[in-house]
Amino acid sequence: MRGFKGGMFGGGFRTGRKFDAADLQLIILALLSEQPRHGYELIKTFEERSGGFYVPSPGVIYPALTYLEETGQAEVEVSGTKKLYRITESGQKRVDDNSELVEATFAKLAAIGEKMARVREVFDGGEDDGRDSPFDRHGAGDVHRARHLLRSALRSKFPWSKAEGARIAAILERAAADIIRGEAKAGDETKTDG
């Protein structure tokens, strides 16, 4: 898939632009094949399916829609200032001819959406509804509280001098190194116990 390269989610999206123009047009057509949509609905659909990871700007979506309309792959129905886009027979053929790429892209968006949801839950500390949360079992509640304490401490010191900024950066770098080393040590202990 041309539009998926590298990224923080292992084989996920590229940093910056998430799709190349041709892949974006194809995925827009696939969404239009599900139902006619307005441009802003397409933006929201990308956002929902990726769990907020990919929210294309109007400056990306509308030129793609214009291209699809000009090439006869989509048609538009104008109602006042709103435009409702529908896929044409030509556009549906393009989707059908590239169904494997479409399915793989939708699967990747769903996987990224699930990962984003898990990340949000960890950073939100999980829901406190009195039930045993998997996040509490993994100490995410403690991490959540510590993260908020750190944010509060940083805010209380801001603005800081250059020297104070260097001191704070050194503390954060040591903490990051300790976190990484701790994970490696825990992994080593597991190996020696088994």
C-alpha positions as CSV (number, residue, x, y, z in Angstrom):
1,M,0.0,0.0,0.0
2,R,1.5,3.2,-1.1
3,G,-0.2,5.3,1.6
4,F,1.0,3.2,4.6
5,K,4.7,3.5,5.5
6,G,6.4,3.2,8.8
7,G,5.1,5.1,11.7
8,M,4.6,4.8,15.5
9,F,2.1,2.0,15.1
10,G,4.5,-0.4,13.4
11,G,3.9,-0.5,9.6
12,G,1.2,2.1,10.2
13,F,1.0,5.6,8.7
14,R,3.8,7.8,7.6
15,T,4.5,10.8,9.8
16,G,2.9,13.9,8.3
17,R,0.7,13.0,5.2
18,K,-1.1,9.8,5.9
19,F,-2.1,8.8,2.4
20,D,-0.8,9.7,-1.0
21,A,-3.3,11.4,-3.4
22,A,-4.3,8.2,-5.3
23,D,-4.9,6.2,-2.1
24,L,-6.9,9.0,-0.5
25,Q,-9.1,9.2,-3.5
26,L,-9.7,5.4,-3.5
27,I,-10.6,5.4,0.2
28,I,-12.9,8.4,-0.3
29,L,-14.6,6.4,-3.1
30,A,-14.9,3.4,-0.9
31,L,-16.6,5.5,1.8
32,L,-18.9,7.0,-0.8
33,S,-19.8,3.4,-2.0
34,E,-21.1,2.8,1.6
35,Q,-23.3,5.9,1.4
36,P,-23.4,9.4,-0.1
37,R,-21.5,11.9,2.1
38,H,-20.7,15.5,2.5
39,G,-17.0,16.5,2.7
40,Y,-17.2,17.2,6.5
41,E,-18.8,13.7,7.0
42,L,-15.8,12.2,5.2
43,I,-13.4,14.0,7.6
44,K,-15.4,12.8,10.6
45,T,-15.5,9.3,9.3
46,F,-11.7,9.2,8.9
47,E,-11.3,10.6,12.4
48,E,-13.7,8.0,13.9
49,R,-12.3,5.0,12.0
50,S,-8.7,5.9,13.1
51,G,-9.6,6.7,16.7
52,G,-8.6,10.4,16.1
53,F,-5.2,9.5,14.7
54,Y,-6.0,10.7,11.2
55,V,-8.2,13.8,10.7
56,P,-7.7,15.0,7.1
57,S,-8.0,18.7,6.6
58,P,-10.6,20.3,4.3
59,G,-7.6,21.3,2.2
60,V,-6.9,17.7,1.5
61,I,-10.5,16.3,1.3
62,Y,-12.1,18.9,-1.0
63,P,-9.5,18.9,-3.7
64,A,-9.7,15.1,-3.8
65,L,-13.5,15.3,-4.1
66,T,-13.2,17.9,-6.9
67,Y,-10.8,15.6,-8.7
68,L,-13.1,12.6,-8.4
69,E,-16.0,14.7,-9.6
70,E,-14.0,16.0,-12.6
71,T,-12.9,12.5,-13.6
72,G,-16.4,11.2,-13.4
73,Q,-15.8,8.9,-10.4
74,A,-18.1,10.9,-8.1
75,E,-21.1,13.1,-8.7
76,V,-22.3,16.0,-6.6
77,E,-25.7,17.1,-5.5
78,V,-25.8,20.8,-4.4
79,S,-28.3,21.9,-1.8
80,G,-27.7,25.5,-0.8
81,T,-24.1,25.7,0.2
82,K,-23.8,22.0,0.9
83,K,-22.5,19.4,-1.5
84,L,-23.5,15.8,-1.2
85,Y,-21.1,13.4,-3.0
86,R,-22.1,10.1,-4.5
87,I,-20.0,7.4,-6.2
88,T,-20.6,6.8,-9.9
89,E,-20.3,3.5,-11.8
90,S,-16.8,4.5,-12.8
91,G,-15.8,5.1,-9.2
92,Q,-17.4,1.9,-8.1
93,K,-15.4,0.0,-10.7
94,R,-12.2,1.6,-9.3
95,V,-13.2,0.5,-5.8
96,D,-14.0,-3.1,-7.0
97,D,-10.7,-3.3,-8.9
98,N,-8.8,-2.3,-5.7
99,S,-10.9,-4.2,-3.1
100,E,-7.9,-5.8,-1.4
101,L,-6.2,-2.4,-0.9
102,V,-9.5,-0.9,0.4
103,E,-10.0,-3.8,2.8
104,A,-6.4,-3.6,4.1
105,T,-6.7,0.1,4.5
106,F,-9.9,-0.1,6.5
107,A,-8.4,-2.9,8.6
108,K,-5.3,-0.7,9.3
109,L,-7.5,2.3,10.2
110,A,-9.5,0.0,12.6
111,A,-6.3,-1.3,14.2
112,I,-5.0,2.2,14.7
113,G,-8.3,3.2,16.1
114,E,-8.2,0.4,18.7
115,K,-4.6,1.3,19.6
116,M,-5.5,4.9,20.0
117,A,-8.5,3.9,22.3
118,R,-6.1,1.8,24.5
119,V,-3.6,4.7,24.7
120,R,-6.4,7.1,25.7
121,E,-7.7,4.7,28.3
122,V,-4.2,4.3,29.8
123,F,-3.6,8.0,30.0
124,D,-7.1,8.7,31.3
125,G,-6.5,6.1,34.0
126,G,-9.5,4.0,33.0
127,E,-13.1,4.5,34.3
128,D,-13.5,4.6,38.1
129,D,-16.8,2.7,38.3
130,G,-15.9,0.6,41.3
131,R,-15.1,-2.4,39.2
132,D,-11.6,-4.0,38.8
133,S,-10.2,-2.3,35.8
134,P,-7.4,-4.0,33.7
135,F,-5.7,-0.6,33.7
136,D,-5.6,-0.6,37.5
137,R,-4.2,-4.2,37.5
138,H,-1.3,-2.8,35.3
139,G,-0.8,0.3,37.4
140,A,-2.1,2.7,34.8
141,G,-4.0,4.6,37.5
142,D,-0.7,5.2,39.3
143,V,0.9,6.3,36.0
144,H,-2.1,8.6,35.3
145,R,-1.8,10.3,38.7
146,A,2.0,10.6,38.4
147,R,1.7,12.1,34.9
148,H,-0.8,14.8,36.2
149,L,1.6,15.5,39.1
150,L,4.4,16.0,36.7
151,R,2.3,18.3,34.5
152,S,1.4,20.3,37.6
153,A,5.0,20.6,38.7
154,L,6.1,21.8,35.3
155,R,3.4,24.4,35.2
156,S,4.3,25.7,38.6
157,K,7.9,26.3,37.5
158,F,7.1,27.9,34.1
159,P,8.5,30.2,32.8
160,W,11.9,28.9,33.8
161,S,15.4,30.2,33.2
162,K,17.7,28.5,30.7
163,A,19.6,26.9,33.7
164,E,16.3,25.7,35.2
165,G,15.2,24.3,31.8
166,A,18.4,22.3,31.6
167,R,17.9,21.0,35.1
168,I,14.3,19.9,34.4
169,A,15.3,18.3,31.1
170,A,18.1,16.3,32.8
171,I,15.5,15.1,35.4
172,L,13.1,14.0,32.7
173,E,15.9,12.3,30.7
174,R,17.0,10.3,33.8
175,A,13.4,9.3,34.5
176,A,12.9,8.1,30.9
177,A,16.2,6.1,31.1
178,D,15.1,4.6,34.4
179,I,11.7,3.6,32.9
180,I,13.5,1.9,30.0
181,R,16.1,0.2,32.2
182,G,13.4,-1.0,34.6
183,E,11.6,-2.7,31.8
184,A,14.8,-4.4,30.6
185,K,15.6,-5.5,34.2
186,A,12.1,-7.0,34.7
187,G,12.5,-8.9,31.4
188,D,16.0,-10.2,32.6
189,E,14.6,-11.3,36.0
190,T,11.8,-13.2,34.2
191,K,14.4,-15.0,32.1
192,T,16.5,-16.0,35.1
193,D,13.4,-17.2,37.1
194,G,12.3,-19.5,34.3
